[in-house]
Amino acid sequence: MISLSRDHGGGLDAAVTRFGGSRDRWTDLSTGINPVPYPVPDLPADSWTALPDKGAMAALEQAARAFWTIPDGAAVLAMAGASGPIALIPRLAPAGTVDIPGPTYNEHAAAFVAAGWQVGSARASARVAVHPNNPDGRLWTAAMLPDDALTIIDESFCDVAPQASLIHLSTRPNTLVLKSFGKFWGLAGLRLGFVIGDPILIRHLHDMVGPWPVSGPALTIGTAALRDTDWASAARDRLKTDSRRLDDLMQSKGATPLGGTTLFRLYDTPDAKAVQTQLATSHLWSRIFPYSSTWVRLGLPAPDQWSKLENAL
């Protein structure tokens, strides 16, 4: 089941227009972004005024190698979010058929189709594995990903479960692993992501994006965050606790948990649109899907927003 529509979480402006209120009074639970973001450090003035230099980029990539235990044989490229490489990767190989088991994050299929590919499983010359999958949290294994095709492993949500990472596969030819900084560290507006894998493909991507793929502030903040392993460990513990709390709350209201990650949870309900409308009248925005009339996905509330959700339910 693959949707070529490019619906996403977010879109809060449309919700405000439809249901009223001011944007600052809304709580957006439609995305899987950590509601307790990494504390942004003080930035040197030249991070805003100077072109990003190679030393800062090297420091960021070195921090990424250490944080994700990237094998020596894999190359690393920092980019402006994960969406940038998702749009470019289909152009790294001649158009053919790409296998994208779904339902899953719809930007992959849209990007491949835009580059002239067909989506299907028969005789596929490329495959995409969203790991863990969005929206149901399904995990892949190495055995499910034979190395006979261009392979994209999207680990945008895997930092909540580093033990499940398939980063060791990044040494395989024609394999790329994607990492999204904005979700686990809660700084989606920073627009920082990473592509890890086949050095030949990484070199081609680097040529496509040019000499300054990441902003100066993103270089500084990303390096500090990746080096702060104590913060990451504490964040994982809090997310586990809060995701269990959200499951308990939704089950008490009649929803059935279907999976997800500790950054977002997927529920089966009698009527997804009705649930979204009920929450929206209390200025809480949720995620529903064009391919299911019963699925609702919720991100975690910030610490001061739990009572708002409980009251809305």
Rosetta silent file (secondary structure, phi, psi, omega in degrees, C-alpha in Angstrom):
SEQUENCE: MISLSRDHGGGLDAAVTRFGGSRDRWTDLSTGINPVPYPVPDLPADSWTALPDKGAMAALEQAARAFWTIPDGAAVLAMAGASGPIALIPRLAPAGTVDIPGPTYNEHAAAFVAAGWQVGSARASARVAVHPNNPDGRLWTAAMLPDDALTIIDESFCDVAPQASLIHLSTRPNTLVLKSFGKFWGLAGLRLGFVIGDPILIRHLHDMVGPWPVSGPALTIGTAALRDTDWASAARDRLKTDSRRLDDLMQSKGATPLGGTTLFRLYDTPDAKAVQTQLATSHLWSRIFPYSSTWVRLGLPAPDQWSKLENAL
SCORE:     score description
SCORE:     0.000 S_00000001
   1 L     0.000  108.119 -178.537    0.000    0.000    0.000 S_00000001
   2 L  -124.178  130.005  175.405    1.786    3.129   -1.222 S_00000001
   3 L  -102.468  129.880  176.936    0.347    6.620   -1.272 S_00000001
   4 L   -93.861   -0.459  172.978    1.759    9.055   -3.805 S_00000001
   5 L   -73.268  150.019 -174.808    0.007   11.967   -2.116 S_00000001
   6 L  -106.771   48.631  174.910    2.411   14.116   -0.128 S_00000001
   7 L   -76.665  145.726 -176.777    0.332   14.530    3.009 S_00000001
   8 L  -141.673  170.556  165.351    2.348   15.004    6.180 S_00000001
   9 L   -69.194  174.361 -175.153    2.062   15.820    9.807 S_00000001
  10 L    87.419 -141.652 -178.988    2.137   19.501   10.646 S_00000001
  11 L    66.122   35.311 -174.323   -0.034   21.779    8.541 S_00000001
  12 H   -66.560  -30.536  179.763   -1.098   23.627   11.648 S_00000001
  13 H   -58.526  -41.945  179.346   -2.072   26.756    9.724 S_00000001
  14 H   -65.475  -37.379  178.429   -4.861   24.857    7.961 S_00000001
  15 H   -65.279  -41.036  178.875   -6.108   23.486   11.286 S_00000001
  16 H   -63.560  -42.598  179.096   -6.193   26.978   12.785 S_00000001
  17 H   -61.309  -40.047 -175.895   -8.127   28.278    9.786 S_00000001
  18 H   -77.861  -41.825 -171.142  -10.676   25.475   10.068 S_00000001
  19 H  -108.375   -5.179  174.975  -11.125   25.227   13.838 S_00000001
  20 L    87.213 -176.637 -178.187  -10.196   28.722   15.000 S_00000001
  21 L    86.585  174.026  177.143   -8.002   30.023   17.767 S_00000001
  22 L  -101.531  148.069 -173.375   -4.524   31.505   17.542 S_00000001
  23 H   -56.070  -37.409 -176.607   -1.582   29.377   16.480 S_00000001
  24 H   -70.162   -9.878  178.137    0.282   29.862   19.752 S_00000001
  25 H   -96.570   -2.305 -178.835   -2.655   28.252   21.603 S_00000001
  26 L   -92.213  153.473  173.083   -2.517   25.052   19.591 S_00000001
  27 E  -117.340  120.183 -176.171   -0.623   21.873   20.454 S_00000001
  28 E   -94.918  105.343  176.162    0.716   20.001   17.439 S_00000001
  29 L  -104.743   13.170 -175.235    0.710   16.233   18.047 S_00000001
  30 L   -85.207   -8.452  179.690    0.660   15.400   14.343 S_00000001
  31 L  -112.484  168.314  177.816    4.442   15.038   14.040 S_00000001
  32 L  -106.377   46.434 -176.629    6.939   12.709   15.687 S_00000001
  33 L   -98.968  133.149  179.147    9.231   15.448   16.972 S_00000001
  34 L   -53.065  121.120 -177.810   10.658   15.272   20.491 S_00000001
  35 L   -77.027   -6.469  175.635    8.591   17.795   22.524 S_00000001
  36 L  -118.970   87.381 -170.733   11.564   18.428   24.843 S_00000001
  37 L   -72.220  162.624  174.182   14.249   19.605   22.411 S_00000001
  38 L   -60.848  134.731 -179.656   17.977   19.659   22.881 S_00000001
  39 L   -69.833  117.909 -176.166   18.950   22.932   24.606 S_00000001
  40 L   -67.178  124.990  179.011   20.525   25.129   21.962 S_00000001
  41 L   -75.312  165.526  173.733   23.984   26.318   23.062 S_00000001
  42 L   -62.061  137.327 -177.094   25.224   29.866   22.667 S_00000001
  43 L  -104.670  137.028  174.147   26.378   30.378   19.098 S_00000001
  44 L   -65.550  148.709 -175.846   29.495   32.266   18.052 S_00000001
  45 L   -58.439  -34.707 -174.992   28.708   35.330   15.961 S_00000001
  46 H   -75.400   -7.639  173.852   30.532   33.996   12.927 S_00000001
  47 H   -68.213  -21.544  177.088   28.198   30.997   12.727 S_00000001
  48 H   -95.755  -28.478 -168.915   25.705   33.517   11.311 S_00000001
  49 H  -104.396  -21.224 -176.621   28.036   35.765    9.353 S_00000001
  50 L  -104.156  151.241  172.150   30.710   33.493    7.841 S_00000001
  51 L   -63.838  138.450  178.957   30.383   30.831    5.189 S_00000001
  52 L   -57.190  132.349 -176.828   30.511   27.387    6.844 S_00000001
  53 L  -100.331  168.396 -175.373   34.086   26.136    6.718 S_00000001
  54 H   -67.053  -30.802  179.492   35.503   22.679    6.128 S_00000001
  55 H   -64.219  -43.074  179.009   36.767   22.384    9.703 S_00000001
  56 H   -66.015  -39.347  177.438   33.295   22.802   11.169 S_00000001
  57 H   -65.023  -41.054  179.068   31.866   20.298    8.692 S_00000001
  58 H   -63.848  -39.053  178.879   34.611   17.810    9.544 S_00000001
  59 H   -64.565  -40.567  178.027   33.890   18.218   13.271 S_00000001
  60 H   -63.455  -46.101 -178.195   30.188   17.550   12.686 S_00000001
  61 H   -68.289  -32.961  175.561   30.865   14.451   10.609 S_00000001
  62 H   -66.267  -41.146  177.079   33.372   13.178   13.162 S_00000001
  63 H   -63.373  -37.983  177.764   30.766   13.617   15.914 S_00000001
  64 H   -64.246  -42.457  179.090   28.267   11.732   13.738 S_00000001
  65 H   -60.031  -41.817 -178.703   30.725    8.859   13.249 S_00000001
  66 H   -70.466  -43.447 -175.129   31.229    8.533   16.979 S_00000001
  67 H   -65.519  -43.921 -176.268   27.556    8.839   17.929 S_00000001
  68 H   -96.883    3.965 -178.583   26.272    6.283   15.413 S_00000001
  69 L    51.118   55.592 -177.537   29.393    4.045   15.412 S_00000001
  70 L   -75.093  129.733  179.965   29.700    4.427   11.656 S_00000001
  71 L   -61.839  150.782 -178.228   32.045    1.845   10.085 S_00000001
  72 L   -59.835  -31.376 -176.633   35.287    3.144    8.601 S_00000001
  73 L   -78.034   -4.104 -179.807   34.327    1.951    5.129 S_00000001
  74 L  -101.546  143.383  175.989   31.228    4.135    4.970 S_00000001
  75 E   -93.251  161.020 -178.081   31.226    7.798    3.954 S_00000001
  76 E  -130.827  136.331  174.297   29.187   10.530    5.689 S_00000001
  77 E  -135.840  121.503  173.603   27.503   13.599    4.253 S_00000001
  78 E   -84.947  139.462 -178.610   25.589   16.148    6.322 S_00000001
  79 E  -139.125  177.996 -178.563   22.716   17.851    4.512 S_00000001
  80 L   -83.415   80.090 -179.238   19.802   20.169    5.179 S_00000001
  81 L    84.163  176.002  176.271   17.450   17.603    6.739 S_00000001
  82 L   -84.376  -21.121 -177.013   16.548   14.135    5.516 S_00000001
  83 H   -67.372  -30.514  178.733   14.133   15.443    2.893 S_00000001
  84 H   -61.095  -55.484  177.893   16.992   16.804    0.770 S_00000001
  85 H   -65.394  -32.292  177.688   18.683   13.461    0.155 S_00000001
  86 H   -58.378  -39.208 -179.807   15.322   11.711   -0.211 S_00000001
  87 H   -71.865  -29.666 -173.988   14.608   13.979   -3.185 S_00000001
  88 H   -93.571  -30.626 -173.132   18.046   13.460   -4.751 S_00000001
  89 H   -56.026  -39.776  179.778   18.833    9.784   -4.199 S_00000001
  90 H   -59.596  -16.975 -179.393   16.544    8.478   -7.000 S_00000001
  91 H   -89.035    2.847  178.907   18.728   10.387   -9.461 S_00000001
  92 H   -82.808  -10.266 -177.974   21.807    8.377   -8.467 S_00000001
  93 L  -142.349  157.701  177.001   20.806    5.431  -10.656 S_00000001
  94 L   -59.533  140.638 -177.973   18.976    4.863  -13.942 S_00000001
  95 L   -61.758  137.575  177.920   15.209    4.898  -13.465 S_00000001
  96 L  -152.525 -132.273  177.016   13.634    1.490  -13.038 S_00000001
  97 E  -114.008  134.425  179.646   11.335   -0.107  -10.481 S_00000001
  98 E  -116.838  134.510  178.165   11.642    0.641   -6.767 S_00000001
  99 E   -95.325  116.904 -179.845   10.236   -1.553   -4.016 S_00000001
 100 L  -130.044   85.606 -179.107    8.794    0.540   -1.150 S_00000001
 101 L   -58.051  132.522 -175.787    6.766   -1.688    1.181 S_00000001
 102 L  -129.450 -179.904    3.206    3.935    0.319    2.663 S_00000001
 103 L   -70.952  147.267 -178.142    2.134    1.976    4.141 S_00000001
 104 L  -158.239 -174.349 -179.223    5.126    4.145    4.932 S_00000001
 105 L   -59.939  123.538 -166.636    6.538    7.656    4.693 S_00000001
 106 L   -81.548   -9.241 -179.234    5.242    8.929    1.362 S_00000001
 107 H   -67.302  -29.129 -179.523    8.111   11.207    0.306 S_00000001
 108 H   -63.371  -50.618 -179.973   10.193    8.261   -0.860 S_00000001
 109 H   -62.856  -42.638 -179.620    7.650    7.120   -3.444 S_00000001
 110 H   -61.336  -39.794 -179.601    6.956   10.688   -4.545 S_00000001
 111 H   -68.213  -42.452  179.259   10.677   11.354   -5.053 S_00000001
 112 H   -65.920  -43.000  178.910   11.254    8.187   -7.067 S_00000001
 113 H   -63.081  -39.830  178.656    8.213    8.801   -9.269 S_00000001
 114 H   -62.423  -26.258  179.404    9.346   12.393   -9.856 S_00000001
 115 L   -93.340    9.317  174.747   12.664   10.989  -11.115 S_00000001
 116 L    95.333    6.199 -179.845   10.948    8.667  -13.576 S_00000001
 117 L   -83.878  161.501  169.939   10.825    5.467  -11.516 S_00000001
 118 E  -108.055  145.427  177.636    7.898    3.076  -11.128 S_00000001
 119 E   -96.782  123.771  179.762    6.854    1.785   -7.704 S_00000001
 120 L  -179.658  173.538 -177.609    6.485   -1.988   -7.501 S_00000001
 121 L  -107.117  -19.837 -177.464    8.152   -5.129   -6.205 S_00000001
 122 L   -74.592  126.040  177.689    8.686   -7.172   -9.382 S_00000001
 123 L    51.463   41.524 -178.744   12.268   -7.007  -10.676 S_00000001
 124 L   -70.828  137.772  176.863   12.982   -3.955   -8.533 S_00000001
 125 L  -104.958    5.350  174.481   16.403   -2.353   -8.977 S_00000001
 126 E  -152.520  153.949  176.628   16.019   -0.232   -5.826 S_00000001
 127 E  -143.856  152.762  176.860   14.353   -0.636   -2.460 S_00000001
 128 E  -124.464  129.224  175.770   13.465    1.604    0.472 S_00000001
 129 E  -121.761  109.837  176.060   13.244    0.365    4.063 S_00000001
 130 E   -86.808  117.594 -164.168   11.912    2.884    6.588 S_00000001
 131 L  -138.815  105.945   -4.456   13.379    1.560    9.841 S_00000001
 132 L   -69.958  153.557 -173.633   11.536    1.852   12.166 S_00000001
 133 L   -72.203  147.337  174.155    8.608    2.320    9.839 S_00000001
 134 L  -111.590  112.446   27.428    6.399    5.374    9.925 S_00000001
 135 L  -110.895   -0.436 -168.371    3.605    5.065   11.040 S_00000001
 136 L   -99.315   -4.525  176.761    3.558    1.549   12.573 S_00000001
 137 L    79.100    8.684 -179.105    7.120    1.202   13.903 S_00000001
 138 L   -58.289  138.825 -179.860    7.855   -2.015   11.978 S_00000001
 139 L  -106.367  148.559  175.589   11.550   -2.990   12.074 S_00000001
 140 L  -101.862  165.816  172.299   13.674   -4.512    9.327 S_00000001
 141 L  -126.062  163.260  179.451   16.532   -6.981    9.606 S_00000001
 142 H   -60.504  -36.395 -178.544   19.687   -7.355    7.546 S_00000001
 143 H   -64.884  -22.936  179.791   18.381  -10.632    6.121 S_00000001
 144 H   -83.406   -2.800 -175.117   15.390   -8.764    4.669 S_00000001
 145 L  -126.939   73.451  177.230   17.703   -6.458    2.690 S_00000001
 146 L   -61.756  150.308 -171.361   19.837   -8.425    0.193 S_00000001
 147 L   -92.858   46.441 -179.391   22.618   -6.353   -1.352 S_00000001
 148 L  -110.093   15.628 -177.515   21.558   -6.745   -4.986 S_00000001
 149 L  -156.562  163.550  170.006   19.976   -3.310   -5.501 S_00000001
 150 E   -59.393  120.967 -173.574   20.230    0.353   -4.596 S_00000001
 151 E  -123.115  126.126  176.675   19.085    0.251   -0.974 S_00000001
 152 E  -113.212  120.211  177.732   17.925    3.188    1.146 S_00000001
 153 E  -109.007  107.366 -175.621   17.513    2.534    4.870 S_00000001
 154 E   -90.676  102.386 -179.784   15.652    5.466    6.392 S_00000001
 155 L  -102.758   39.110 -178.053   16.549    5.591   10.091 S_00000001
 156 L   -59.213  -29.785 -178.605   14.956    8.971   10.755 S_00000001
 157 L  -111.399   13.320 -172.384   13.300    7.597   13.921 S_00000001
 158 H   -83.567   -9.258 -177.527   15.913    5.018   14.939 S_00000001
 159 H   -71.778  -12.247  173.002   17.764    7.153   17.477 S_00000001
 160 H   -78.973  -16.990 -178.707   15.173    6.216   20.104 S_00000001
 161 L  -137.907   67.869 -173.876   16.265    2.582   19.663 S_00000001
 162 H   -60.926  -24.171  179.235   19.974    2.594   18.696 S_00000001
 163 H   -66.411  -19.000 -179.577   20.264   -1.132   19.374 S_00000001
 164 H   -91.912   -4.794 -174.639   18.023   -1.731   16.327 S_00000001
 165 L   -59.526  144.147  175.015   20.136    0.346   13.935 S_00000001
 166 L  -104.887   30.044 -175.833   21.307   -1.243   10.691 S_00000001
 167 H   -60.855  -24.495  179.154   24.218    1.183   10.398 S_00000001
 168 H   -65.372  -19.474  177.942   26.596   -1.773    9.916 S_00000001
 169 H   -78.887   -5.793 -177.134   25.034   -2.279    6.487 S_00000001
 170 H   -68.683   -9.510  175.340   26.335    1.127    5.387 S_00000001
 171 H   -86.205   -7.371  179.279   29.527   -0.548    4.123 S_00000001
 172 L   -71.265  144.002  173.677   27.562   -2.480    1.497 S_00000001
 173 L   -60.857  145.313  175.911   27.836   -1.239   -2.091 S_00000001
 174 L    62.251   25.558 -179.986   24.836    0.786   -3.289 S_00000001
 175 E  -119.343  134.873  178.330   23.535    1.196    0.275 S_00000001
 176 E  -131.901  134.301  176.098   22.647    4.483    1.973 S_00000001
 177 E  -111.073  130.268 -179.918   21.419    5.037    5.538 S_00000001
 178 E  -101.928  139.385  174.869   19.495    8.231    6.329 S_00000001
 179 E  -127.831  136.354  178.379   19.524    9.970    9.711 S_00000001
 180 E  -111.971  121.519 -179.695   17.273   12.870   10.714 S_00000001
 181 H   -75.619  -34.447 -169.373   18.545   15.215   13.406 S_00000001
 182 H   -65.208  -27.714 -171.962   15.298   17.142   13.853 S_00000001
 183 H   -79.485  -61.303 -177.298   13.153   14.339   15.278 S_00000001
 184 H   -65.978  -40.082 -179.299   15.067   12.820   18.207 S_00000001
 185 L   -86.298   -3.590  172.051   16.743   16.095   19.170 S_00000001
 186 L    71.659   21.731 -176.599   13.486   18.009   18.646 S_00000001
 187 L  -121.918   58.831 -175.848   14.998   20.706   16.411 S_00000001
 188 H   -61.768  -31.890 -179.563   13.210   20.114   13.117 S_00000001
 189 H   -69.215  -13.735  178.704   13.509   23.759   12.145 S_00000001
 190 H   -71.498  -25.161 -179.296   17.303   23.474   12.139 S_00000001
 191 L    55.967   73.961  178.193   17.085   21.329    8.973 S_00000001
 192 L  -136.947  133.177  176.028   19.928   18.900    9.547 S_00000001
 193 E  -151.868  175.252 -175.992   20.248   15.320    8.368 S_00000001
 194 E  -139.224  144.330  170.208   22.879   12.791    7.323 S_00000001
 195 E  -117.491  130.037 -173.854   23.467   10.302    4.529 S_00000001
 196 E  -130.405  131.541  176.633   25.820    7.438    5.387 S_00000001
 197 E   153.815 -142.791 -174.826   27.054    4.686    3.114 S_00000001
 198 L   -48.903  116.869 -176.812   28.615    3.865   -0.244 S_00000001
 199 H   -58.930  -31.903  179.910   31.450    6.412   -0.804 S_00000001
 200 H   -67.638  -45.339  179.081   30.784    6.545   -4.551 S_00000001
 201 H   -66.556  -38.961  178.881   27.115    7.438   -4.062 S_00000001
 202 H   -63.419  -39.385  178.732   27.975    9.917   -1.298 S_00000001
 203 H   -63.121  -41.329  177.565   30.457   11.629   -3.606 S_00000001
 204 H   -64.380  -40.486  177.515   27.774   11.995   -6.287 S_00000001
 205 H   -62.885  -42.389  178.906   25.361   13.439   -3.722 S_00000001
 206 H   -59.714  -40.909  177.769   28.002   15.908   -2.566 S_00000001
 207 H   -63.390  -35.155 -179.658   28.469   17.063   -6.154 S_00000001
 208 H   -68.154  -40.910 -172.087   24.703   17.584   -6.449 S_00000001
 209 H   -88.915  -16.812  176.702   24.305   19.721   -3.305 S_00000001
 210 L    88.603 -172.748 -167.426   27.418   21.885   -3.687 S_00000001
 211 L   -78.652  -18.275 -175.527   29.978   23.213   -1.211 S_00000001
 212 L  -129.480   71.860 -175.137   27.755   24.443    1.685 S_00000001
 213 L   -77.446  -11.163 -176.506   25.005   21.885    2.324 S_00000001
 214 L  -133.583  139.111 -178.785   24.598   22.788    6.020 S_00000001
 215 L   -72.356  159.654  177.880   24.237   26.194    7.694 S_00000001
 216 H   -58.262  -48.547  177.035   26.732   27.522   10.224 S_00000001
 217 H   -59.710  -38.526  179.548   24.295   27.353   13.174 S_00000001
 218 H   -65.426  -37.090  177.189   23.361   23.775   12.250 S_00000001
 219 H   -60.813  -45.944 -177.190   27.035   22.775   12.209 S_00000001
 220 H   -68.297  -48.792 -176.880   27.585   24.177   15.704 S_00000001
 221 H   -68.273  -43.312 -179.407   24.379   22.878   17.292 S_00000001
 222 H   -61.932  -41.426  179.337   24.557   19.492   15.605 S_00000001
 223 H   -63.580  -45.146  179.386   28.135   18.879   16.732 S_00000001
 224 H   -61.848  -43.578 -177.326   27.338   19.799   20.335 S_00000001
 225 H   -67.299  -43.318 -179.366   24.229   17.613   20.417 S_00000001
 226 H   -65.681  -27.133  177.955   25.891   14.557   18.891 S_00000001
 227 H   -81.345  -15.215 -174.517   28.682   14.788   21.453 S_00000001
 228 L   -92.024   76.287 -176.464   26.197   15.014   24.359 S_00000001
 229 H   -71.225  -26.130  176.910   25.533   11.325   24.931 S_00000001
 230 H   -64.394  -42.691  177.632   24.222   11.917   28.477 S_00000001
 231 H   -61.808  -43.463 -178.642   21.390   14.053   27.084 S_00000001
 232 H   -60.950  -42.639 -179.486   20.580   11.375   24.505 S_00000001
 233 H   -64.452  -44.492  179.186   20.398    8.646   27.155 S_00000001
 234 H   -65.087  -37.619  179.191   18.135   10.710   29.410 S_00000001
 235 H   -63.834  -42.485  179.475   15.915   11.619   26.452 S_00000001
 236 H   -61.425  -42.111  179.774   15.426    7.964   25.525 S_00000001
 237 H   -63.028  -44.333 -179.298   14.389    7.111   29.089 S_00000001
 238 H   -64.960  -41.901 -179.250   11.869    9.975   29.206 S_00000001
 239 H   -63.381  -38.580  176.588   10.423    9.089   25.797 S_00000001
 240 H   -60.587  -46.381 -179.474    9.879    5.465   26.879 S_00000001
 241 H   -63.080  -45.411 -176.469    8.005    6.616   29.980 S_00000001
 242 H   -70.692  -34.956  178.884    5.891    9.158   28.118 S_00000001
 243 H   -68.403  -35.664  174.513    5.005    6.813   25.245 S_00000001
 244 H   -65.370  -39.252  178.161    3.742    4.225   27.761 S_00000001
 245 H   -62.642  -41.096  179.797    1.705    6.949   29.433 S_00000001
 246 H   -66.205  -41.557  176.785    0.166    7.920   26.093 S_00000001
 247 H   -60.137  -44.553  179.970   -0.725    4.295   25.310 S_00000001
 248 H   -61.596  -42.358 -179.204   -2.383    3.905   28.706 S_00000001
 249 H   -64.265  -47.757 -177.714   -4.368    7.102   28.220 S_00000001
 250 H   -67.508  -37.241  176.467   -5.567    6.201   24.724 S_00000001
 251 H   -63.346  -37.312  179.420   -6.461    2.645   25.724 S_00000001
 252 H   -65.896  -18.035  178.266   -8.545    3.994   28.578 S_00000001
 253 L  -101.822    8.331  173.862  -10.533    5.932   25.973 S_00000001
 254 L    98.205    2.384  178.352  -11.132    2.897   23.768 S_00000001
 255 L   -86.501  150.996  179.843   -8.278    3.178   21.246 S_00000001
 256 E  -109.360  117.903  178.350   -6.141    0.164   20.378 S_00000001
 257 E   -64.114  133.843  179.454   -2.364    0.688   20.141 S_00000001
 258 E  -111.750   -8.188 -178.396   -0.951   -0.575   16.836 S_00000001
 259 E   132.528 -152.770 -176.328    2.709    0.325   17.309 S_00000001
 260 E   120.250 -154.188  175.083    4.935    3.226   16.446 S_00000001
 261 L  -128.602 -176.155  177.086    8.065    4.434   18.213 S_00000001
 262 L   -79.403   -0.261  173.357    8.604    6.258   21.473 S_00000001
 263 L   -97.572  -22.664  176.666    8.316    9.529   19.503 S_00000001
 264 E  -151.408  152.648 -179.747    4.889    8.756   18.024 S_00000001
 265 E  -127.646  144.140 -179.341    2.169    6.194   18.608 S_00000001
 266 E  -110.843  134.421 -176.982   -0.350    4.702   16.182 S_00000001
 267 E  -129.890  147.315  171.393   -3.879    3.824   17.283 S_00000001
 268 E   -98.675  130.314 -177.650   -6.883    2.084   15.800 S_00000001
 269 L  -133.527  163.357  176.990  -10.158    3.878   16.515 S_00000001
 270 L   -62.353  -33.422 -174.447  -13.756    3.517   15.285 S_00000001
 271 L  -153.053  102.308 -175.167  -13.535    6.786   13.307 S_00000001
 272 H   -62.805  -41.948 -178.759  -10.231    8.590   12.756 S_00000001
 273 H   -63.457  -37.694  179.068  -11.805   11.776   11.416 S_00000001
 274 H   -65.197  -40.210  178.113  -14.094   12.009   14.422 S_00000001
 275 H   -65.000  -44.363  179.349  -11.145   11.658   16.800 S_00000001
 276 H   -60.923  -42.375  179.562   -9.183   14.301   14.920 S_00000001
 277 H   -65.299  -41.968  179.294  -12.151   16.675   15.017 S_00000001
 278 H   -59.983  -45.761  179.087  -12.737   16.063   18.721 S_00000001
 279 H   -67.562  -38.332 -177.383   -9.132   16.880   19.532 S_00000001
 280 H   -65.590  -30.501  177.707   -9.084   19.851   17.170 S_00000001
 281 L   -65.836  -19.686  173.267  -11.996   21.509   18.945 S_00000001
 282 L  -102.027   14.063  175.983   -9.648   21.676   21.938 S_00000001
 283 L    64.273   44.462  170.698   -6.846   22.937   19.681 S_00000001
 284 E  -121.634  126.108 -176.185   -4.858   19.701   19.555 S_00000001
 285 E  -104.209  134.338 -177.730   -3.789   18.589   16.073 S_00000001
 286 L  -123.111  176.938 -178.102   -3.367   14.900   15.230 S_00000001
 287 E  -114.981  125.968  170.000   -2.402   12.847   12.170 S_00000001
 288 E  -121.197  172.639 -168.477   -4.799   10.734   10.141 S_00000001
 289 E  -129.369  143.189 -178.180   -4.128    8.930    6.865 S_00000001
 290 L   -68.224  -18.120 -177.286   -5.772    8.892    3.435 S_00000001
 291 L   -98.978    2.604  179.089   -5.490    5.086    3.256 S_00000001
 292 E  -143.310  133.635  177.572   -7.184    4.311    6.597 S_00000001
 293 E   -90.517   -1.978 -174.561  -10.465    5.487    8.099 S_00000001
 294 E  -123.739  -13.400 -176.211   -9.507    4.263   11.574 S_00000001
 295 E   -84.363  134.450  173.314   -5.823    5.049   12.139 S_00000001
 296 E  -130.202  131.711  176.910   -4.780    8.031   14.256 S_00000001
 297 E  -112.338  133.817  179.283   -1.160    8.880   14.999 S_00000001
 298 E  -125.657  133.615  167.154   -0.192   11.025   17.965 S_00000001
 299 E   -80.691  176.155 -178.626    3.129   12.509   18.935 S_00000001
 300 L   -82.583  138.064  172.419    3.990   13.019   22.594 S_00000001
 301 L   -69.289  152.404  169.675    2.682   16.081   24.433 S_00000001
 302 L   -66.258  161.001 -176.243    5.184   18.417   26.039 S_00000001
 303 H   -52.938  -33.265 -177.685    5.334   18.093   29.841 S_00000001
 304 H   -92.381    9.599 -176.261    2.897   20.976   30.357 S_00000001
 305 H  -113.398    0.579 -177.744    0.398   19.736   27.726 S_00000001
 306 H   -63.630  -43.138 -178.162   -0.729   16.402   29.155 S_00000001
 307 H   -64.457  -32.864  177.231   -3.725   17.813   31.008 S_00000001
 308 H   -62.926  -43.931  178.244   -4.888   19.522   27.822 S_00000001
 309 H   -66.498  -44.686 -179.894   -4.895   16.185   25.996 S_00000001
 310 H   -59.911  -41.865  179.755   -6.573   14.359   28.859 S_00000001
 311 H   -67.854  -37.302 -179.244   -9.327   16.959   29.042 S_00000001
 312 H   -67.051  -30.032 -179.331   -9.855   16.894   25.279 S_00000001
 313 L   -81.872    0.000    0.000  -10.341   13.122   25.339 S_00000001
